[in-house]
């Protein structure tokens, strides 16, 4: 396999190449192993990135040609990395099964790093910006914890909708262009669906979508699937109940896209009429051959499923329609009667925060996996930061 790119030699004084060269090498930052002096008419210099790919740069005049060295044909994570490119994390559809398996493998490595002192400095010298236009606890703190546990540093802003230049009318694109001058990677939560895609189209550094309105929350979906695999022991052939706010819940939308990657999966939708799953997800699942069914009986569905994935009815998505929110809230609650109907191996999940949709007496049941699920978010986000900044 060969990767080629052309650059000007001007100014390459042994500095790190950030972008666009970053995206030309599978998402990995690239360093010169020795200084390049632009006054030389010809030279050759070996490059390396922080994945396992190597390349050699040679030049004559003012143009530089670069290509990758021959790769060994093995099944290491570097070879897996060559099958796809991870530049940004924007939506669940960008991942396939091989990508997911590879990310989960790195996440298991991150779990070992988190528990030991070795490997904790791999992101030393890197800076992550967290740009959150909506409130967040778990997502923001887990990303910041992930970065710091790997030796990196964090610039953070919470409620940027009110306390950033967005309040003055600055466009998202201008904000992203400014923030990327201060950091190596940006994690963004925004109130508008599609905002992460706009940011990625503007930025020359990696963008991670930490939730864009009612659109998607791909890192949550990644940690959800990772949790299911760890808790149930498989992803093929499972039955999953998605409960609660399915119309505006970005977590369940993203999770549905990922579950469609696996074989013989069946999904049950259990929700009040006002927040039923939208047709785009249903049509996608049908197109992928995934069975789905709508039901009004939570106890019956829970008795069949491996996973009951409960979600909060989101007051903030209803605007002035308070009566509709009150109508939907409290209709489906996971309590001991629901848990007692579940199979012994099954689990209850929730993206959190919860209000009253899971009663606290469920917390003591070993099938209550939602706090373990939240902890898994740390490992997935450590893995993503490592892959986006250093590669495979």
Buried (B, 14 or more C-beta within 10 A) or exposed (E): EEBEBEBEBEEBEEEEBBBEBBBBBBBBBBEBEEEBEEEEEEBEBEBBBBBBBBBBBEBEEEEBEBBBBEBEEEEEBBBBBBEBBBBBBBBBBBBEEEBBEBBBEBBEBBBEBBEEEEBBEBBEEBBBBBBBBBEBEBBBBBBBBBBBBBBBBBBBBBEBBEEBEBEEEEEBEEBBBEBBEEBBBBBBBBEBBBBBBBBBEBBBBBBBBBBBBBBBBBBBBBBBBBBBBBBBEEBEEBBBBBBBBBBBBBBBBBBBBBBBBBEEBBBBBBBBEBBBBEEEBBEBBEEBEBEBEBBEEBBBBBBBBBBBBBBBBBBEBBEEEEEBBEBBBEBBBBBEEBBEBBEEEBBBBBBBEBEEBBBEEBEEBEBBBBEEBBBBBBBBBBBBBBBBBBBB
